[in-house]
Amino acid sequence: MKKILETERLFLREMNTDDFDALKAVLGDKEIMAHYPYTFDDKRVMDWIERNVNRYKENGFGLWAVCLKDTGEMIGDCGLTLQNIEGEMLPEIGYHIRRDCQHKGYAKEAAKAVRDWAFTNTDYPSLYSYCKYTNVPSIKTAEAIGMHFEKEYPDEANEVTHVSVIHKNEINK
């Protein structure tokens, strides 16, 4: 288990196939995935894990397992991935937190740590977050870590995709 980050209440580590059940509780939840084109079945959850394991090898980052420090329990994922945002591959901070753990600041805490890690460990001058324009909780999490509205554009998967951004020179350390 390779720990990547630690915060006050959380640690982020590389995910693996042992995380299947914990991740399915998040990605297979219709309420959490309401802003996605689908909820995840077993195959999609396993593909998600495998895709992130490959990202760790290829990019040195991906979505990491978000775990509670006091119990070690995985409650979601958060990390950095390269995503196609209006035809351009850009570094994106993504996050998904199990429903019973939402509204406790975990997504913000994890995303802020990923933001700081990315600006310290990569050469990216800007980081993005994108989601369906109706995904207000995700937009609020992005804003809570200092991101601001960049643009919206029509998109087949999301109808309209909302993009938030933060530039390295905007971070007050």
Backbone as a chain_set.jsonl record, in Angstrom:
{"seq": "MKKILETERLFLREMNTDDFDALKAVLGDKEIMAHYPYTFDDKRVMDWIERNVNRYKENGFGLWAVCLKDTGEMIGDCGLTLQNIEGEMLPEIGYHIRRDCQHKGYAKEAAKAVRDWAFTNTDYPSLYSYCKYTNVPSIKTAEAIGMHFEKEYPDEANEVTHVSVIHKNEINK", "coords": {"N": [[0.848, -1.183, 0.0], [0.902, 1.942, -1.114], [1.261, 4.986, 0.249], [0.328, 8.226, -0.683], [-0.429, 10.844, -0.008], [-1.123, 12.749, 2.956], [-3.505, 14.092, 5.151], [-5.158, 16.107, 7.621], [-7.302, 14.436, 8.486], [-7.331, 12.341, 6.709], [-5.825, 9.865, 4.512], [-4.327, 9.392, 1.352], [-3.917, 6.877, -0.998], [-2.475, 4.572, -3.35], [-4.863, 2.858, -5.251], [-6.156, -0.534, -5.415], [-7.088, -3.875, -6.506], [-8.231, -4.95, -4.211], [-9.811, -2.967, -3.287], [-12.245, -3.07, -4.469], [-14.974, -3.565, -3.447], [-15.375, -1.365, -1.69], [-15.076, 0.756, -3.483], [-17.126, 0.216, -5.284], [-19.315, 0.768, -3.689], [-19.353, 3.484, -3.837], [-19.15, 4.314, -6.64], [-21.163, 2.794, -7.673], [-23.452, 3.818, -6.649], [-26.48, 5.229, -7.267], [-27.379, 7.787, -6.581], [-25.043, 9.25, -5.991], [-23.831, 9.112, -8.471], [-25.509, 10.528, -10.099], [-25.009, 12.635, -11.833], [-23.503, 11.584, -13.792], [-23.285, 9.756, -16.905], [-24.043, 7.153, -16.351], [-24.426, 4.654, -13.724], [-21.998, 2.624, -12.087], [-21.392, -0.736, -12.942], [-20.192, -4.024, -11.956], [-18.097, -4.644, -13.8], [-17.378, -2.12, -14.809], [-16.45, -0.888, -12.477], [-14.2, -2.48, -11.877], [-12.707, -1.981, -14.194], [-12.231, 0.734, -13.761], [-10.526, 0.694, -11.536], [-8.339, -0.729, -12.643], [-7.639, 1.046, -14.727], [-6.723, 3.232, -13.248], [-4.544, 2.097, -11.855], [-2.885, 1.641, -14.044], [-2.497, 4.32, -14.777], [-0.928, 5.216, -12.637], [1.48, 3.948, -13.199], [2.081, 4.929, -15.786], [1.847, 7.778, -15.656], [2.57, 8.555, -13.121], [0.672, 9.385, -11.393], [-2.853, 9.412, -10.567], [-6.294, 8.631, -9.917], [-6.605, 8.328, -6.496], [-7.116, 6.149, -3.667], [-9.201, 7.34, -1.147], [-8.861, 7.454, 2.218], [-9.944, 7.05, 5.603], [-8.079, 8.304, 8.263], [-8.213, 7.4, 10.935], [-9.375, 4.836, 10.846], [-8.589, 3.57, 8.516], [-10.343, 2.955, 6.556], [-11.576, 2.929, 3.231], [-13.159, 5.573, 1.621], [-13.741, 6.7, -0.768], [-12.55, 8.222, -3.824], [-9.883, 10.293, -5.052], [-7.912, 12.443, -6.973], [-5.441, 13.131, -9.497], [-5.861, 13.301, -12.933], [-5.381, 13.006, -16.477], [-7.493, 14.576, -18.639], [-9.789, 14.805, -21.37], [-10.717, 17.837, -22.168], [-12.763, 19.709, -23.803], [-11.423, 18.973, -26.205], [-8.755, 19.142, -25.523], [-6.067, 17.719, -23.748], [-5.954, 17.862, -20.38], [-4.781, 18.488, -17.003], [-6.721, 17.195, -14.452], [-8.47, 17.516, -11.419], [-10.187, 15.13, -9.742], [-12.942, 13.721, -7.873], [-14.755, 11.527, -5.736], [-16.938, 10.738, -3.216], [-18.146, 8.543, -0.749], [-21.642, 8.3, -0.044], [-22.595, 8.433, 2.709], [-20.506, 9.721, 3.855], [-20.375, 12.212, 2.857], [-20.662, 15.838, 2.903], [-18.995, 16.458, 4.991], [-16.648, 17.627, 4.567], [-14.631, 16.071, 3.478], [-14.138, 15.676, 0.69], [-13.265, 18.225, -0.091], [-10.987, 18.462, 1.555], [-9.362, 16.346, 0.627], [-9.152, 17.038, -2.124], [-7.88, 19.532, -1.989], [-5.403, 18.765, -0.959], [-4.508, 17.195, -3.094], [-4.379, 19.158, -5.061], [-2.271, 20.77, -4.04], [-0.221, 18.853, -4.022], [-0.027, 18.328, -6.785], [0.812, 20.818, -7.846], [3.282, 20.963, -6.654], [4.631, 18.644, -7.468], [4.435, 18.338, -10.219], [4.767, 19.881, -13.472], [2.617, 21.349, -14.277], [0.987, 24.362, -14.993], [-1.586, 25.037, -14.436], [-4.611, 23.721, -13.045], [-7.53, 21.733, -13.445], [-11.075, 21.212, -13.065], [-13.806, 19.375, -14.04], [-17.257, 18.91, -14.894], [-20.69, 17.82, -15.218], [-22.908, 20.476, -15.88], [-24.963, 20.72, -14.029], [-24.041, 19.66, -11.692], [-23.809, 20.713, -8.897], [-22.721, 20.224, -6.22], [-20.123, 19.218, -6.856], [-19.03, 21.369, -8.258], [-19.019, 23.271, -6.214], [-17.154, 22.098, -4.476], [-14.838, 22.308, -6.028], [-14.629, 25.118, -6.115], [-14.197, 25.551, -3.409], [-11.563, 24.843, -3.076], [-10.247, 26.867, -4.253], [-10.615, 27.09, -6.976], [-12.014, 28.561, -9.952], [-14.664, 29.631, -12.147], [-14.144, 28.721, -15.482], [-15.139, 28.07, -18.079], [-18.03, 27.023, -19.99], [-19.213, 24.415, -22.072], [-20.902, 22.848, -24.861], [-21.534, 19.365, -24.687], [-21.539, 15.965, -25.526], [-21.763, 13.859, -23.609], [-22.36, 15.185, -21.177], [-24.305, 17.064, -21.749], [-24.021, 19.934, -21.155], [-20.854, 20.939, -20.262], [-19.238, 21.993, -17.37], [-16.447, 23.887, -16.518], [-13.893, 24.391, -14.216], [-11.044, 26.201, -12.971], [-7.726, 26.533, -11.615], [-4.85, 28.451, -11.235], [-1.368, 28.052, -10.792], [-0.047, 30.325, -9.799], [-2.019, 31.491, -8.318], [-2.227, 30.406, -5.859], [-2.161, 30.843, -2.44], [0.276, 30.462, -0.319]], "CA": [[0.0, 0.0, 0.0], [1.748, 3.12, -1.242], [0.624, 6.249, 0.626], [0.752, 9.356, -1.506], [-0.689, 12.091, 0.708], [-1.763, 12.664, 4.251], [-4.099, 15.342, 5.611], [-5.52, 16.024, 9.036], [-8.202, 13.31, 8.764], [-7.324, 11.378, 5.612], [-4.635, 9.592, 3.717], [-4.605, 8.954, -0.006], [-2.975, 5.847, -1.39], [-2.805, 3.926, -4.605], [-5.916, 1.845, -5.116], [-5.871, -1.843, -5.994], [-8.294, -4.691, -6.656], [-8.842, -5.17, -2.897], [-10.705, -1.837, -3.036], [-13.425, -3.215, -5.319], [-16.243, -3.381, -2.733], [-15.461, 0.012, -1.198], [-15.265, 1.639, -4.625], [-18.462, -0.034, -5.839], [-20.268, 1.474, -2.824], [-19.356, 4.88, -4.284], [-19.44, 4.449, -8.061], [-22.395, 2.075, -7.973], [-24.55, 4.511, -5.971], [-27.199, 6.053, -8.261], [-27.467, 9.175, -6.121], [-23.723, 9.864, -6.176], [-23.512, 9.15, -9.907], [-26.646, 11.149, -10.798], [-24.532, 13.573, -12.851], [-22.763, 10.791, -14.779], [-24.196, 9.1, -17.851], [-24.429, 5.835, -15.845], [-23.781, 4.178, -12.502], [-21.024, 1.599, -12.426], [-21.598, -2.142, -12.619], [-18.945, -4.66, -11.52], [-17.056, -4.514, -14.829], [-16.913, -0.716, -14.862], [-15.66, -0.631, -11.26], [-12.895, -3.139, -12.055], [-11.998, -1.206, -15.22], [-11.82, 1.99, -13.112], [-9.342, 0.375, -10.727], [-7.239, -1.061, -13.562], [-7.227, 2.266, -15.431], [-5.925, 4.047, -12.338], [-3.267, 1.402, -11.642], [-2.088, 1.955, -15.237], [-2.116, 5.741, -14.701], [0.188, 5.35, -11.698], [2.688, 3.51, -13.914], [2.351, 5.769, -16.958], [1.923, 9.211, -15.366], [3.014, 8.836, -11.761], [-0.494, 9.829, -10.64], [-4.164, 8.938, -11.006], [-7.206, 8.767, -8.789], [-6.125, 7.546, -5.376], [-8.094, 5.781, -2.649], [-9.315, 8.266, -0.02], [-9.073, 6.609, 3.397], [-9.986, 7.716, 6.907], [-6.861, 8.041, 9.032], [-8.422, 6.679, 12.194], [-9.789, 3.441, 10.642], [-8.027, 3.027, 7.283], [-11.452, 2.645, 5.646], [-11.661, 3.685, 1.981], [-14.467, 6.22, 1.504], [-13.893, 7.282, -2.096], [-11.302, 8.446, -4.549], [-9.545, 11.669, -5.403], [-6.573, 12.483, -7.538], [-5.144, 13.892, -10.7], [-5.858, 12.542, -14.177], [-5.4, 13.806, -17.7], [-8.825, 14.434, -19.212], [-10.106, 15.56, -22.578], [-11.607, 18.954, -21.87], [-13.001, 20.423, -25.061], [-10.428, 18.618, -27.203], [-7.387, 19.322, -25.022], [-5.768, 16.88, -22.587], [-5.593, 18.768, -19.295], [-4.752, 17.859, -15.675], [-7.997, 17.414, -13.78], [-8.66, 16.967, -10.082], [-11.495, 14.492, -9.64], [-13.249, 13.209, -6.548], [-16.024, 10.853, -5.461], [-16.957, 10.362, -1.797], [-19.308, 7.733, -0.388], [-22.757, 9.158, 0.361], [-22.674, 8.667, 4.153], [-19.34, 10.512, 4.261], [-20.461, 13.526, 2.23], [-21.016, 16.994, 3.737], [-18.106, 16.485, 6.151], [-15.422, 18.29, 4.139], [-13.608, 15.132, 3.019], [-13.789, 15.943, -0.72], [-12.463, 19.452, -0.095], [-9.703, 18.164, 2.195], [-8.587, 15.516, -0.3], [-8.888, 17.785, -3.36], [-6.876, 20.561, -1.677], [-4.117, 18.071, -0.853], [-4.124, 16.819, -4.458], [-3.988, 20.42, -5.71], [-0.934, 21.141, -3.569], [0.7, 17.828, -4.515], [0.156, 18.513, -8.233], [1.624, 22.01, -8.106], [4.63, 20.701, -6.152], [5.26, 17.478, -8.095], [4.304, 18.354, -11.678], [5.051, 21.186, -14.074], [1.384, 21.953, -14.771], [0.766, 25.707, -14.47], [-3.0, 25.162, -14.094], [-5.343, 22.481, -12.793], [-8.923, 21.885, -13.825], [-12.104, 20.293, -12.62], [-14.928, 19.511, -14.96], [-18.414, 18.084, -14.548], [-21.959, 18.25, -15.796], [-23.235, 21.813, -15.372], [-25.924, 20.613, -12.929], [-23.398, 19.018, -10.539], [-23.478, 21.819, -7.988], [-21.773, 19.846, -5.16], [-18.767, 19.122, -7.403], [-18.592, 22.744, -8.557], [-18.728, 23.916, -4.918], [-15.892, 21.552, -3.975], [-13.781, 22.953, -6.819], [-14.513, 26.504, -5.634], [-13.683, 25.527, -2.038], [-10.1, 24.722, -3.094], [-9.708, 28.037, -4.931], [-10.888, 27.109, -8.414], [-13.046, 29.49, -10.381], [-15.274, 29.325, -13.436], [-13.341, 28.949, -16.675], [-16.024, 28.082, -19.243], [-18.955, 25.921, -20.206], [-19.311, 24.094, -23.496], [-21.786, 21.714, -25.137], [-20.818, 18.098, -24.65], [-22.46, 14.854, -25.727], [-21.958, 13.092, -22.369], [-22.882, 16.013, -20.088], [-25.135, 18.131, -22.316], [-23.142, 21.102, -21.019], [-19.788, 20.676, -19.3], [-18.757, 23.144, -16.592], [-15.014, 23.764, -16.262], [-13.283, 25.294, -13.237], [-9.591, 26.195, -13.093], [-6.879, 27.292, -10.694], [-3.491, 28.619, -11.753], [-0.377, 27.917, -9.722], [0.268, 31.629, -9.201], [-3.152, 31.942, -7.488], [-2.179, 29.736, -4.559], [-1.562, 31.615, -1.337], [0.875, 29.478, 0.611]], "C": [[0.892, 1.244, 0.0], [0.948, 4.382, -0.916], [1.214, 7.368, -0.214], [0.675, 10.649, -0.707], [-1.305, 11.804, 2.059], [-2.287, 14.045, 4.603], [-4.443, 15.166, 7.088], [-6.331, 14.763, 9.349], [-8.092, 12.154, 7.78], [-5.918, 10.99, 5.203], [-5.102, 9.084, 2.364], [-3.511, 7.985, -0.4], [-3.38, 5.296, -2.744], [-3.897, 2.892, -4.362], [-5.476, 0.551, -5.787], [-7.159, -2.664, -6.009], [-8.959, -5.026, -5.317], [-9.851, -4.072, -2.553], [-12.033, -1.95, -3.777], [-14.728, -2.903, -4.57], [-16.429, -1.945, -2.242], [-15.726, 0.98, -2.347], [-16.645, 1.444, -5.252], [-19.529, 0.665, -4.998], [-20.375, 2.945, -3.206], [-19.855, 4.965, -5.729], [-20.712, 3.724, -8.49], [-23.623, 2.699, -7.339], [-25.216, 5.481, -6.954], [-27.274, 7.521, -7.857], [-26.132, 9.905, -6.328], [-23.434, 10.071, -7.654], [-24.62, 9.798, -10.735], [-26.202, 12.079, -11.932], [-23.65, 12.896, -13.889], [-23.757, 10.166, -15.755], [-24.704, 7.741, -17.353], [-23.837, 5.622, -14.453], [-22.92, 2.983, -12.909], [-21.495, 0.214, -12.016], [-20.236, -2.737, -12.247], [-17.811, -4.467, -12.524], [-16.498, -3.092, -14.876], [-16.075, -0.363, -13.632], [-14.274, -1.242, -11.408], [-12.067, -2.411, -13.111], [-11.448, 0.097, -14.646], [-10.541, 1.775, -12.305], [-8.147, 0.118, -11.64], [-6.73, 0.166, -14.311], [-6.352, 3.139, -14.528], [-4.591, 3.403, -12.01], [-2.342, 1.668, -12.839], [-1.64, 3.409, -15.233], [-0.935, 5.937, -13.752], [1.492, 5.012, -12.404], [3.071, 4.469, -15.022], [2.62, 7.23, -16.607], [2.515, 9.553, -13.999], [1.893, 9.365, -10.874], [-1.752, 9.238, -11.264], [-5.144, 9.264, -9.901], [-6.721, 7.815, -7.7], [-7.27, 7.21, -4.432], [-8.037, 6.814, -1.53], [-9.711, 7.436, 1.193], [-9.095, 7.454, 4.669], [-8.749, 7.321, 7.709], [-7.117, 7.143, 10.234], [-8.804, 5.215, 12.008], [-9.125, 2.774, 9.44], [-9.082, 2.719, 6.234], [-11.429, 3.548, 4.412], [-13.067, 4.245, 1.838], [-14.689, 6.856, 0.132], [-12.579, 7.356, -2.814], [-11.121, 9.922, -4.844], [-8.137, 11.637, -5.976], [-6.51, 13.329, -8.784], [-5.14, 12.937, -11.89], [-5.768, 13.507, -15.338], [-6.725, 13.528, -18.394], [-8.978, 15.297, -20.455], [-11.159, 16.608, -22.22], [-11.661, 19.826, -23.117], [-11.848, 20.231, -26.048], [-8.98, 18.764, -26.766], [-7.182, 18.442, -23.795], [-5.198, 17.762, -21.476], [-5.601, 18.027, -17.96], [-6.004, 18.234, -14.886], [-7.989, 16.775, -12.404], [-10.082, 16.426, -10.022], [-11.695, 13.907, -8.256], [-14.638, 12.589, -6.519], [-15.953, 10.383, -4.01], [-18.264, 9.624, -1.497], [-20.392, 8.607, 0.253], [-22.798, 9.441, 1.865], [-21.486, 9.466, 4.691], [-19.334, 11.903, 3.617], [-20.887, 14.581, 3.243], [-20.207, 17.026, 5.034], [-16.763, 17.125, 5.795], [-14.341, 17.362, 3.621], [-13.185, 15.4, 1.572], [-12.902, 17.176, -0.812], [-11.057, 19.18, 0.456], [-8.797, 17.361, 1.26], [-8.202, 16.298, -1.549], [-7.841, 18.879, -3.138], [-5.484, 19.929, -1.584], [-3.613, 17.651, -2.234], [-3.667, 18.062, -5.23], [-2.554, 20.788, -5.321], [0.119, 20.148, -4.053], [1.003, 18.061, -5.995], [1.027, 19.723, -8.538], [3.06, 21.844, -7.621], [5.361, 19.642, -6.987], [5.113, 17.381, -9.609], [4.647, 19.753, -12.179], [3.793, 21.882, -14.579], [1.186, 23.339, -14.162], [-0.673, 25.927, -14.004], [-3.595, 23.778, -13.884], [-6.827, 22.753, -13.011], [-9.807, 20.905, -13.07], [-13.258, 20.48, -13.582], [-16.034, 18.544, -14.58], [-19.628, 18.573, -15.329], [-22.365, 19.555, -15.112], [-24.223, 21.791, -14.198], [-25.315, 20.032, -11.657], [-22.88, 20.081, -9.566], [-22.537, 21.388, -6.858], [-20.326, 19.753, -5.66], [-18.201, 20.506, -7.711], [-18.218, 23.464, -7.259], [-17.431, 23.393, -4.313], [-14.721, 22.18, -4.716], [-13.554, 24.387, -6.337], [-13.904, 26.558, -4.238], [-12.167, 25.368, -1.989], [-9.465, 25.828, -3.952], [-9.937, 28.078, -6.432], [-11.992, 28.11, -8.712], [-13.515, 29.106, -11.778], [-14.323, 29.683, -14.577], [-14.246, 29.063, -17.899], [-17.042, 26.959, -19.128], [-19.032, 25.683, -21.701], [-20.254, 22.912, -23.695], [-20.976, 20.431, -25.254], [-21.841, 16.968, -24.734], [-22.77, 14.116, -24.42], [-22.682, 13.906, -21.297], [-23.941, 17.026, -20.506], [-24.326, 19.421, -22.337], [-22.123, 20.758, -19.939], [-19.321, 21.991, -18.694], [-17.288, 22.903, -16.259], [-14.586, 24.836, -15.262], [-11.768, 25.157, -13.364], [-8.957, 26.918, -11.913], [-5.483, 27.308, -11.286], [-2.524, 28.61, -10.567], [-0.098, 29.249, -9.031], [-0.883, 32.203, -8.353], [-3.128, 31.333, -6.09], [-1.476, 30.622, -3.549], [-1.021, 30.617, -0.334], [1.389, 30.151, 1.844]], "O": [[1.549, 1.55, 0.994], [0.08, 4.799, -1.683], [2.424, 7.447, -0.426], [1.606, 11.454, -0.728], [-1.924, 10.762, 2.277], [-1.609, 15.05, 4.387], [-4.053, 14.18, 7.714], [-6.082, 14.097, 10.355], [-8.692, 11.1, 7.991], [-4.949, 11.687, 5.504], [-6.14, 8.432, 2.251], [-2.328, 8.234, -0.168], [-4.492, 5.529, -3.219], [-3.855, 2.146, -3.383], [-4.56, 0.534, -6.609], [-8.205, -2.187, -5.569], [-10.144, -5.357, -5.295], [-10.653, -4.231, -1.632], [-12.854, -1.035, -3.724], [-15.504, -2.059, -5.019], [-17.515, -1.379, -2.367], [-16.509, 1.919, -2.202], [-17.263, 2.41, -5.702], [-20.543, 1.108, -5.536], [-21.39, 3.584, -2.924], [-20.865, 5.613, -6.003], [-21.27, 4.012, -9.549], [-24.725, 2.167, -7.474], [-24.59, 6.434, -7.416], [-27.236, 8.401, -8.717], [-26.11, 11.046, -6.788], [-22.861, 11.088, -8.044], [-24.657, 9.628, -11.954], [-26.949, 12.283, -12.888], [-23.109, 13.561, -14.772], [-24.946, 10.064, -15.45], [-25.692, 7.227, -17.877], [-22.891, 6.298, -14.05], [-23.119, 2.409, -13.979], [-21.942, 0.009, -10.888], [-19.235, -2.02, -12.226], [-16.685, -4.159, -12.134], [-15.286, -2.896, -14.972], [-15.098, 0.378, -13.739], [-13.276, -0.591, -11.098], [-10.859, -2.243, -12.943], [-10.345, 0.52, -14.992], [-9.601, 2.567, -12.38], [-7.071, 0.68, -11.435], [-5.524, 0.314, -14.51], [-5.362, 3.714, -14.981], [-3.588, 4.108, -11.897], [-1.146, 1.894, -12.657], [-0.519, 3.708, -15.644], [-0.041, 6.735, -14.032], [2.494, 5.705, -12.231], [4.247, 4.792, -15.189], [3.509, 7.855, -17.184], [2.911, 10.692, -13.75], [2.135, 9.75, -9.731], [-1.714, 8.645, -12.342], [-4.852, 10.09, -9.036], [-6.46, 6.64, -7.96], [-8.282, 7.912, -4.404], [-6.961, 7.131, -1.024], [-10.762, 6.794, 1.202], [-8.365, 8.437, 4.793], [-8.42, 6.14, 7.815], [-6.335, 6.235, 10.519], [-8.586, 4.414, 12.917], [-9.099, 1.547, 9.352], [-8.751, 2.27, 5.136], [-11.284, 4.765, 4.522], [-14.05, 3.508, 1.918], [-15.723, 7.484, -0.098], [-11.62, 6.661, -2.479], [-12.081, 10.692, -4.879], [-7.28, 10.886, -5.509], [-7.401, 14.126, -9.078], [-4.492, 11.891, -11.854], [-6.05, 14.696, -15.189], [-7.043, 12.379, -18.7], [-8.38, 16.367, -20.573], [-12.329, 16.294, -22.003], [-10.73, 20.568, -23.43], [-11.36, 21.189, -26.648], [-8.07, 18.533, -27.562], [-8.027, 18.419, -22.9], [-4.113, 18.33, -21.606], [-6.336, 17.054, -17.793], [-6.307, 19.409, -14.68], [-7.556, 15.635, -12.24], [-11.051, 17.158, -10.224], [-10.728, 13.63, -7.547], [-15.564, 13.057, -7.181], [-15.002, 9.703, -3.625], [-19.34, 10.032, -1.934], [-20.089, 9.538, 0.999], [-23.016, 10.586, 2.26], [-21.473, 9.843, 5.863], [-18.396, 12.677, 3.812], [-21.409, 14.256, 4.309], [-20.666, 17.552, 6.048], [-15.85, 17.161, 6.62], [-13.23, 17.815, 3.347], [-11.995, 15.356, 1.262], [-11.901, 17.173, -1.529], [-10.063, 19.622, -0.119], [-7.611, 17.662, 1.121], [-7.054, 16.234, -1.99], [-7.006, 19.121, -4.01], [-4.506, 20.494, -2.074], [-2.417, 17.743, -2.51], [-2.68, 18.014, -5.964], [-1.727, 21.082, -6.184], [1.217, 20.542, -4.447], [2.16, 17.998, -6.41], [1.896, 19.653, -9.407], [3.962, 22.515, -8.124], [6.571, 19.736, -7.188], [5.616, 16.437, -10.218], [4.797, 20.688, -11.392], [3.892, 22.91, -15.249], [1.213, 23.481, -12.939], [-0.957, 26.876, -13.272], [-3.142, 22.795, -14.469], [-7.309, 23.863, -12.787], [-9.34, 19.91, -12.515], [-13.641, 21.606, -13.9], [-15.776, 17.483, -14.012], [-19.586, 19.601, -16.005], [-22.183, 19.712, -13.904], [-24.3, 22.765, -13.45], [-26.004, 19.921, -10.642], [-21.676, 20.306, -9.442], [-21.609, 22.137, -6.552], [-19.404, 20.168, -4.958], [-17.028, 20.776, -7.452], [-17.22, 24.182, -7.21], [-16.684, 24.156, -3.702], [-13.72, 22.545, -4.099], [-12.412, 24.816, -6.173], [-13.177, 27.498, -3.913], [-11.541, 25.712, -0.986], [-8.297, 25.738, -4.327], [-9.493, 29.015, -7.095], [-12.794, 28.458, -7.844], [-12.849, 28.356, -12.492], [-13.775, 30.784, -14.634], [-14.145, 30.021, -18.666], [-16.926, 26.07, -18.284], [-18.931, 26.615, -22.499], [-20.395, 22.071, -22.808], [-19.891, 20.407, -25.834], [-22.886, 17.018, -24.085], [-23.926, 13.785, -24.16], [-23.529, 13.368, -20.583], [-24.424, 17.781, -19.662], [-23.989, 19.936, -23.403], [-22.486, 20.34, -18.839], [-19.048, 22.963, -19.399], [-16.928, 21.832, -15.772], [-14.873, 26.02, -15.433], [-11.267, 24.124, -13.809], [-9.564, 27.793, -11.297], [-4.996, 26.291, -11.78], [-2.84, 29.103, -9.484], [0.069, 29.294, -7.813], [-0.742, 33.265, -7.746], [-3.929, 31.711, -5.234], [-0.357, 31.087, -3.767], [-1.78, 30.0, 0.413], [1.922, 29.487, 2.733]]}, "num_chains": 1, "name": "protein.A"}
